[in-house]
């Protein structure tokens, strides 16, 4: 059941990012969402108290969900082209 919830949460977040800005609608969205689904199962178990509060699996799952799912989406959303420096 945790895998289903993880998939729904990850898909909703990915679709939200894709709806927010068209530039996030990219091929990398599929593998990043799959990573979010995989690591999100442990996060959902930790949130639903199936894992202890200070269990290393749950804490690493929270960090991993941010590092492998949320951070790449934010990086793609806010990536801007660098300005060209003009010599004066």
C-alpha positions as CSV (number, residue, x, y, z in Angstrom):
1,X,0.0,0.0,0.0
2,X,2.9,2.3,0.7
3,X,4.1,1.9,-2.9
4,X,0.7,3.0,-4.2
5,X,0.7,6.1,-2.0
6,X,4.3,6.8,-3.0
7,X,3.4,6.6,-6.7
8,X,0.4,8.9,-6.3
9,X,2.4,11.5,-4.3
10,X,5.3,11.4,-6.7
11,X,3.1,11.6,-9.8
12,X,1.1,14.5,-8.3
13,X,4.2,16.5,-7.5
14,X,5.7,15.8,-11.0
15,X,2.5,16.8,-12.7
16,X,2.3,19.9,-10.6
17,X,5.8,20.9,-11.6
18,X,5.0,20.2,-15.3
19,X,1.9,22.3,-15.0
20,X,3.7,25.1,-13.3
21,X,6.2,25.6,-16.1
22,X,6.5,24.0,-19.5
23,X,10.3,23.7,-19.3
24,X,10.0,20.9,-16.7
25,X,8.1,18.8,-19.2
26,X,11.3,16.9,-20.3
27,X,12.4,13.3,-20.7
28,X,14.1,13.3,-17.3
29,X,10.7,13.5,-15.6
30,X,10.1,9.8,-16.1
31,X,13.3,8.5,-14.3
32,X,13.1,11.1,-11.6
33,X,9.5,10.2,-10.9
34,X,10.4,6.5,-10.7
35,X,13.2,7.4,-8.3
36,X,10.6,9.3,-6.2
37,X,8.3,6.3,-6.2
38,X,11.1,3.9,-5.2
39,X,12.5,5.9,-2.3
40,X,9.0,7.3,-1.4
41,X,7.8,3.9,-0.2
42,X,10.1,4.0,2.8
43,X,9.1,7.7,3.4
44,X,5.4,6.8,3.4
45,X,6.0,3.9,5.8
46,X,7.9,6.3,8.1
47,X,5.1,8.9,7.9
48,X,2.4,6.3,8.7
49,X,4.4,5.1,11.8
50,X,5.2,1.7,10.4
51,X,8.8,2.5,11.1
52,X,10.2,3.9,14.3
53,X,10.6,7.7,14.6
54,X,14.4,7.5,14.7
55,X,14.8,4.6,12.3
56,X,17.6,5.3,9.9
57,X,15.6,3.9,7.0
58,X,12.9,6.6,7.4
59,X,15.3,9.5,7.9
60,X,17.4,8.5,4.9
61,X,14.2,8.1,2.9
62,X,13.2,11.7,3.7
63,X,16.6,13.0,2.7
64,X,16.7,10.7,-0.4
65,X,13.2,11.8,-1.5
66,X,14.4,15.4,-1.4
67,X,17.8,14.8,-2.9
68,X,16.7,12.4,-5.7
69,X,13.2,13.7,-6.5
70,X,12.5,17.2,-5.3
71,X,15.9,18.8,-5.9
72,X,16.2,17.8,-9.6
73,X,12.7,19.1,-10.2
74,X,13.5,22.4,-8.5
75,X,16.8,22.6,-10.4
76,X,15.1,22.2,-13.7
77,X,12.3,24.7,-12.7
78,X,14.6,27.5,-11.7
79,X,17.5,27.0,-14.1
80,X,18.1,30.1,-16.1
81,X,20.6,30.7,-18.8
82,X,23.6,32.7,-17.6
83,X,23.9,36.2,-18.8
84,X,26.5,37.0,-21.4
85,X,29.1,39.3,-19.9
86,X,29.9,42.2,-22.1
87,X,33.3,43.7,-21.9
88,X,33.2,47.5,-21.5
